[in-house]
Amino acid sequence: AGGDKSSNRTITVRTLGKAPTGMPKFKGSFAEIRSLLIEWSAPDLWDRNGIITHYIIEWGETGNLTTLNYSVPNPTFNTTDDQRYTFRGLKPNTEYTFNIAAVNINGTGPLVLNGMNATLEEVPGPVRNLMKTASTDNNVAISWNPPEPSDGYTSVTYTINHGVLNTT
C-alpha cells in the first residue's frame, strides 16, 4: 500500500546571537542647576555581538532609580559615535545616579555603573528687609534677613560693597 516516499528537504536553522558582553564607556557629565548631560560611547566592537539598537539608562535620585530607553539614531554595526542625553527638570543641589547598558536584538548587556552626579547649587535669592540701622560721619550699620530658604543651596556668603554716591 504505501511506498517509501522520502524527499530531500533543506531546513535552515539559525542560532541566536548573544547580547552585548561589553559595557558602554561612560565619558562624563555636565551639570547645571536643574539638568545633567551624560555622555557615553558604545562598547568595544568585539563586545557588541551585533548592532546596538538602543541603551537602557537607569537613573534617578540615589536609591530611587527609574528606567529610560534611549534609541540610537541610525544604528549600524560600526556606530561608535558618542551618545548623549540631557535630563531636565531635576532638583538643584541633588545627587543622581546613572547606569547605562547597551542593547542589541539578542538582549541587554551589562550595566556600566558611573556613580553619582550632582546638579549645581541654586543661586540664593536677594536678602530681605535690608535696612540702615545706625550711622555716623564715618560708619554705617546695616541689617538684613537672609534669602528665603531653599533646598537648592547649602550656604550663603555675603559680600558688602561700599562707596560714595555722588548726588550732584
C-alpha positions as protocol buffer text, in pm:
chain_id: "A"
residue {
  index: 1
  type: ALA
  ca { x: 0 y: 0 z: 0 }
}
residue {
  index: 2
  type: GLY
  ca { x: 236 y: 273 z: 80 }
}
residue {
  index: 3
  type: GLY
  ca { x: 577 y: 301 z: -60 }
}
residue {
  index: 4
  type: ASP
  ca { x: 880 y: 482 z: 71 }
}
residue {
  index: 5
  type: LYS
  ca { x: 818 y: 842 z: -16 }
}
residue {
  index: 6
  type: SER
  ca { x: 1132 y: 1008 z: 102 }
}
residue {
  index: 7
  type: SER
  ca { x: 1212 y: 1355 z: -10 }
}
residue {
  index: 8
  type: ASN
  ca { x: 1504 y: 1580 z: 37 }
}
residue {
  index: 9
  type: ARG
  ca { x: 1422 y: 1892 z: 230 }
}
residue {
  index: 10
  type: THR
  ca { x: 1659 y: 2159 z: 338 }
}
residue {
  index: 11
  type: ILE
  ca { x: 1596 y: 2307 z: 677 }
}
residue {
  index: 12
  type: THR
  ca { x: 1787 y: 2616 z: 776 }
}
residue {
  index: 13
  type: VAL
  ca { x: 1835 y: 2671 z: 1144 }
}
residue {
  index: 14
  type: ARG
  ca { x: 1977 y: 2994 z: 1272 }
}
residue {
  index: 15
  type: THR
  ca { x: 2108 y: 3019 z: 1623 }
}
residue {
  index: 16
  type: LEU
  ca { x: 2056 y: 3337 z: 1814 }
}
residue {
  index: 17
  type: GLY
  ca { x: 2350 y: 3559 z: 1881 }
}
residue {
  index: 18
  type: LYS
  ca { x: 2444 y: 3694 z: 2217 }
}
residue {
  index: 19
  type: ALA
  ca { x: 2353 y: 4011 z: 2398 }
}
residue {
  index: 20
  type: PRO
  ca { x: 2634 y: 4264 z: 2423 }
}
residue {
  index: 21
  type: THR
  ca { x: 2909 y: 4136 z: 2652 }
}
residue {
  index: 22
  type: GLY
  ca { x: 3080 y: 4472 z: 2691 }
}
residue {
  index: 23
  type: MET
  ca { x: 2973 y: 4779 z: 2879 }
}
residue {
  index: 24
  type: PRO
  ca { x: 2927 y: 5125 z: 2729 }
}
residue {
  index: 25
  type: LYS
  ca { x: 3213 y: 5360 z: 2809 }
}
residue {
  index: 26
  type: PHE
  ca { x: 3097 y: 5644 z: 3029 }
}
residue {
  index: 27
  type: LYS
  ca { x: 3265 y: 5963 z: 2907 }
}
residue {
  index: 28
  type: GLY
  ca { x: 3142 y: 6223 z: 3152 }
}
residue {
  index: 29
  type: SER
  ca { x: 2868 y: 6457 z: 3255 }
}
residue {
  index: 30
  type: PHE
  ca { x: 2796 y: 6827 z: 3256 }
}
residue {
  index: 31
  type: ALA
  ca { x: 2587 y: 6970 z: 3537 }
}
residue {
  index: 32
  type: GLU
  ca { x: 2365 y: 7274 z: 3552 }
}
residue {
  index: 33
  type: ILE
  ca { x: 2125 y: 7382 z: 3827 }
}
residue {
  index: 34
  type: ARG
  ca { x: 1827 y: 7176 z: 3705 }
}
residue {
  index: 35
  type: SER
  ca { x: 1977 y: 6947 z: 3439 }
}
residue {
  index: 36
  type: LEU
  ca { x: 2253 y: 6693 z: 3379 }
}
residue {
  index: 37
  type: LEU
  ca { x: 2400 y: 6594 z: 3041 }
}
residue {
  index: 38
  type: ILE
  ca { x: 2562 y: 6250 z: 3035 }
}
residue {
  index: 39
  type: GLU
  ca { x: 2785 y: 6120 z: 2753 }
}
residue {
  index: 40
  type: TRP
  ca { x: 2898 y: 5769 z: 2668 }
}
residue {
  index: 41
  type: SER
  ca { x: 3014 y: 5560 z: 2374 }
}
residue {
  index: 42
  type: ALA
  ca { x: 2929 y: 5208 z: 2259 }
}
residue {
  index: 43
  type: PRO
  ca { x: 3106 y: 4901 z: 2394 }
}
residue {
  index: 44
  type: ASP
  ca { x: 3414 y: 4788 z: 2204 }
}
residue {
  index: 45
  type: LEU
  ca { x: 3328 y: 4648 z: 1860 }
}
residue {
  index: 46
  type: TRP
  ca { x: 3413 y: 4287 z: 1958 }
}
residue {
  index: 47
  type: ASP
  ca { x: 3185 y: 4311 z: 2264 }
}
residue {
  index: 48
  type: ARG
  ca { x: 2873 y: 4433 z: 2083 }
}
residue {
  index: 49
  type: ASN
  ca { x: 2766 y: 4099 z: 1931 }
}
residue {
  index: 50
  type: GLY
  ca { x: 2558 y: 4281 z: 1672 }
}
residue {
  index: 51
  type: ILE
  ca { x: 2414 y: 4625 z: 1612 }
}
residue {
  index: 52
  type: ILE
  ca { x: 2343 y: 4831 z: 1924 }
}
residue {
  index: 53
  type: THR
  ca { x: 1983 y: 4940 z: 1876 }
}
residue {
  index: 54
  type: HIS
  ca { x: 1933 y: 5131 z: 2196 }
}
residue {
  index: 55
  type: TYR
  ca { x: 2053 y: 5184 z: 2551 }
}
residue {
  index: 56
  type: ILE
  ca { x: 1881 y: 5132 z: 2880 }
}
residue {
  index: 57
  type: ILE
  ca { x: 1956 y: 5405 z: 3132 }
}
residue {
  index: 58
  type: GLU
  ca { x: 1870 y: 5353 z: 3496 }
}
residue {
  index: 59
  type: TRP
  ca { x: 1863 y: 5692 z: 3659 }
}
residue {
  index: 60
  type: GLY
  ca { x: 1723 y: 5890 z: 3943 }
}
residue {
  index: 61
  type: GLU
  ca { x: 1798 y: 6026 z: 4283 }
}
residue {
  index: 62
  type: THR
  ca { x: 2025 y: 5785 z: 4462 }
}
residue {
  index: 63
  type: GLY
  ca { x: 1819 y: 5494 z: 4593 }
}
residue {
  index: 64
  type: ASN
  ca { x: 1516 y: 5570 z: 4373 }
}
residue {
  index: 65
  type: LEU
  ca { x: 1601 y: 5467 z: 4015 }
}
residue {
  index: 66
  type: THR
  ca { x: 1372 y: 5450 z: 3711 }
}
residue {
  index: 67
  type: THR
  ca { x: 1439 y: 5314 z: 3360 }
}
residue {
  index: 68
  type: LEU
  ca { x: 1463 y: 5504 z: 3031 }
}
residue {
  index: 69
  type: ASN
  ca { x: 1504 y: 5353 z: 2682 }
}
residue {
  index: 70
  type: TYR
  ca { x: 1730 y: 5568 z: 2462 }
}
residue {
  index: 71
  type: SER
  ca { x: 1718 y: 5479 z: 2091 }
}
residue {
  index: 72
  type: VAL
  ca { x: 2031 y: 5509 z: 1879 }
}
residue {
  index: 73
  type: PRO
  ca { x: 1969 y: 5730 z: 1574 }
}
residue {
  index: 74
  type: ASN
  ca { x: 2052 y: 5535 z: 1251 }
}
residue {
  index: 75
  type: PRO
  ca { x: 2218 y: 5234 z: 1418 }
}
residue {
  index: 76
  type: THR
  ca { x: 2485 y: 5046 z: 1220 }
}
residue {
  index: 77
  type: PHE
  ca { x: 2733 y: 4780 z: 1322 }
}
residue {
  index: 78
  type: ASN
  ca { x: 3016 y: 5033 z: 1328 }
}
residue {
  index: 79
  type: THR
  ca { x: 2832 y: 5308 z: 1516 }
}
residue {
  index: 80
  type: THR
  ca { x: 3092 y: 5444 z: 1756 }
}
residue {
  index: 81
  type: ASP
  ca { x: 2963 y: 5797 z: 1783 }
}
residue {
  index: 82
  type: ASP
  ca { x: 2937 y: 5937 z: 2129 }
}
residue {
  index: 83
  type: GLN
  ca { x: 2586 y: 5923 z: 2264 }
}
residue {
  index: 84
  type: ARG
  ca { x: 2442 y: 6189 z: 2494 }
}
residue {
  index: 85
  type: TYR
  ca { x: 2125 y: 6256 z: 2679 }
}
residue {
  index: 86
  type: THR
  ca { x: 2016 y: 6556 z: 2885 }
}
residue {
  index: 87
  type: PHE
  ca { x: 1795 y: 6502 z: 3188 }
}
residue {
  index: 88
  type: ARG
  ca { x: 1590 y: 6815 z: 3258 }
}
residue {
  index: 89
  type: GLY
  ca { x: 1362 y: 6928 z: 3539 }
}
residue {
  index: 90
  type: LEU
  ca { x: 1590 y: 6796 z: 3811 }
}
residue {
  index: 91
  type: LYS
  ca { x: 1621 y: 6929 z: 4163 }
}
residue {
  index: 92
  type: PRO
  ca { x: 1909 y: 7169 z: 4233 }
}
residue {
  index: 93
  type: ASN
  ca { x: 2197 y: 7055 z: 4455 }
}
residue {
  index: 94
  type: THR
  ca { x: 2087 y: 6689 z: 4435 }
}
residue {
  index: 95
  type: GLU
  ca { x: 2284 y: 6370 z: 4366 }
}
residue {
  index: 96
  type: TYR
  ca { x: 2164 y: 6149 z: 4080 }
}
residue {
  index: 97
  type: THR
  ca { x: 2280 y: 5804 z: 3973 }
}
residue {
  index: 98
  type: PHE
  ca { x: 2310 y: 5698 z: 3605 }
}
residue {
  index: 99
  type: ASN
  ca { x: 2372 y: 5338 z: 3494 }
}
residue {
  index: 100
  type: ILE
  ca { x: 2386 y: 5253 z: 3121 }
}
residue {
  index: 101
  type: ALA
  ca { x: 2354 y: 4922 z: 2933 }
}
residue {
  index: 102
  type: ALA
  ca { x: 2378 y: 4856 z: 2558 }
}
residue {
  index: 103
  type: VAL
  ca { x: 2101 y: 4655 z: 2389 }
}
residue {
  index: 104
  type: ASN
  ca { x: 2105 y: 4459 z: 2062 }
}
residue {
  index: 105
  type: ILE
  ca { x: 1836 y: 4233 z: 1910 }
}
residue {
  index: 106
  type: ASN
  ca { x: 1954 y: 3947 z: 2133 }
}
residue {
  index: 107
  type: GLY
  ca { x: 1928 y: 4119 z: 2468 }
}
residue {
  index: 108
  type: THR
  ca { x: 2073 y: 4362 z: 2718 }
}
residue {
  index: 109
  type: GLY
  ca { x: 2440 y: 4382 z: 2809 }
}
residue {
  index: 110
  type: PRO
  ca { x: 2592 y: 4458 z: 3147 }
}
residue {
  index: 111
  type: LEU
  ca { x: 2533 y: 4793 z: 3315 }
}
residue {
  index: 112
  type: VAL
  ca { x: 2816 y: 5040 z: 3348 }
}
residue {
  index: 113
  type: LEU
  ca { x: 2781 y: 5197 z: 3690 }
}
residue {
  index: 114
  type: ASN
  ca { x: 2900 y: 5553 z: 3658 }
}
residue {
  index: 115
  type: GLY
  ca { x: 2825 y: 5654 z: 4012 }
}
residue {
  index: 116
  type: MET
  ca { x: 2671 y: 5976 z: 4127 }
}
residue {
  index: 117
  type: ASN
  ca { x: 2649 y: 6313 z: 3961 }
}
residue {
  index: 118
  type: ALA
  ca { x: 2512 y: 6622 z: 4129 }
}
residue {
  index: 119
  type: THR
  ca { x: 2325 y: 6918 z: 3989 }
}
residue {
  index: 120
  type: LEU
  ca { x: 2466 y: 7259 z: 4074 }
}
residue {
  index: 121
  type: GLU
  ca { x: 2355 y: 7470 z: 4364 }
}
residue {
  index: 122
  type: GLU
  ca { x: 2088 y: 7727 z: 4302 }
}
residue {
  index: 123
  type: VAL
  ca { x: 2183 y: 8094 z: 4333 }
}
residue {
  index: 124
  type: PRO
  ca { x: 2024 y: 8227 z: 4654 }
}
residue {
  index: 125
  type: GLY
  ca { x: 1760 y: 8494 z: 4620 }
}
residue {
  index: 126
  type: PRO
  ca { x: 1812 y: 8851 z: 4741 }
}
residue {
  index: 127
  type: VAL
  ca { x: 1843 y: 8938 z: 5106 }
}
residue {
  index: 128
  type: ARG
  ca { x: 1522 y: 9059 z: 5264 }
}
residue {
  index: 129
  type: ASN
  ca { x: 1448 y: 9371 z: 5470 }
}
residue {
  index: 130
  type: LEU
  ca { x: 1781 y: 9545 z: 5409 }
}
residue {
  index: 131
  type: MET
  ca { x: 1791 y: 9850 z: 5640 }
}
residue {
  index: 132
  type: LYS
  ca { x: 2032 y: 10112 z: 5769 }
}
residue {
  index: 133
  type: THR
  ca { x: 2015 y: 10079 z: 6146 }
}
residue {
  index: 134
  type: ALA
  ca { x: 2261 y: 10349 z: 6251 }
}
residue {
  index: 135
  type: SER
  ca { x: 2512 y: 10592 z: 6100 }
}
residue {
  index: 136
  type: THR
  ca { x: 2779 y: 10844 z: 6193 }
}
residue {
  index: 137
  type: ASP
  ca { x: 3014 y: 11051 z: 5980 }
}
residue {
  index: 138
  type: ASN
  ca { x: 3248 y: 10750 z: 5944 }
}
residue {
  index: 139
  type: ASN
  ca { x: 3028 y: 10442 z: 5997 }
}
residue {
  index: 140
  type: VAL
  ca { x: 2706 y: 10289 z: 5875 }
}
residue {
  index: 141
  type: ALA
  ca { x: 2539 y: 9989 z: 6036 }
}
residue {
  index: 142
  type: ILE
  ca { x: 2304 y: 9777 z: 5829 }
}
residue {
  index: 143
  type: SER
  ca { x: 2091 y: 9471 z: 5895 }
}
residue {
  index: 144
  type: TRP
  ca { x: 1901 y: 9223 z: 5679 }
}
residue {
  index: 145
  type: ASN
  ca { x: 1724 y: 8892 z: 5681 }
}
residue {
  index: 146
  type: PRO
  ca { x: 1864 y: 8602 z: 5477 }
}
residue {
  index: 147
  type: PRO
  ca { x: 1706 y: 8495 z: 5147 }
}
residue {
  index: 148
  type: GLU
  ca { x: 1403 y: 8268 z: 5152 }
}
residue {
  index: 149
  type: PRO
  ca { x: 1516 y: 7916 z: 5248 }
}
residue {
  index: 150
  type: SER
  ca { x: 1564 y: 7664 z: 4968 }
}
residue {
  index: 151
  type: ASP
  ca { x: 1692 y: 7310 z: 4930 }
}
residue {
  index: 152
  type: GLY
  ca { x: 1878 y: 7434 z: 4621 }
}
residue {
  index: 153
  type: TYR
  ca { x: 2177 y: 7573 z: 4810 }
}
residue {
  index: 154
  type: THR
  ca { x: 2366 y: 7481 z: 5124 }
}
residue {
  index: 155
  type: SER
  ca { x: 2529 y: 7806 z: 5234 }
}
residue {
  index: 156
  type: VAL
  ca { x: 2517 y: 8178 z: 5168 }
}
residue {
  index: 157
  type: THR
  ca { x: 2814 y: 8414 z: 5173 }
}
residue {
  index: 158
  type: TYR
  ca { x: 2752 y: 8787 z: 5185 }
}
residue {
  index: 159
  type: THR
  ca { x: 2968 y: 9049 z: 5015 }
}
residue {
  index: 160
  type: ILE
  ca { x: 2919 y: 9411 z: 5115 }
}
residue {
  index: 161
  type: ASN
  ca { x: 3045 y: 9676 z: 4877 }
}
residue {
  index: 162
  type: HIS
  ca { x: 3065 y: 10038 z: 4977 }
}
residue {
  index: 163
  type: GLY
  ca { x: 3137 y: 10365 z: 4810 }
}
residue {
  index: 164
  type: VAL
  ca { x: 3038 y: 10730 z: 4791 }
}
residue {
  index: 165
  type: LEU
  ca { x: 2723 y: 10814 z: 4599 }
}
residue {
  index: 166
  type: ASN
  ca { x: 2760 y: 11134 z: 4401 }
}
residue {
  index: 167
  type: THR
  ca { x: 2432 y: 11325 z: 4433 }
}
residue {
  index: 168
  type: THR
  ca { x: 2518 y: 11636 z: 4230 }
}
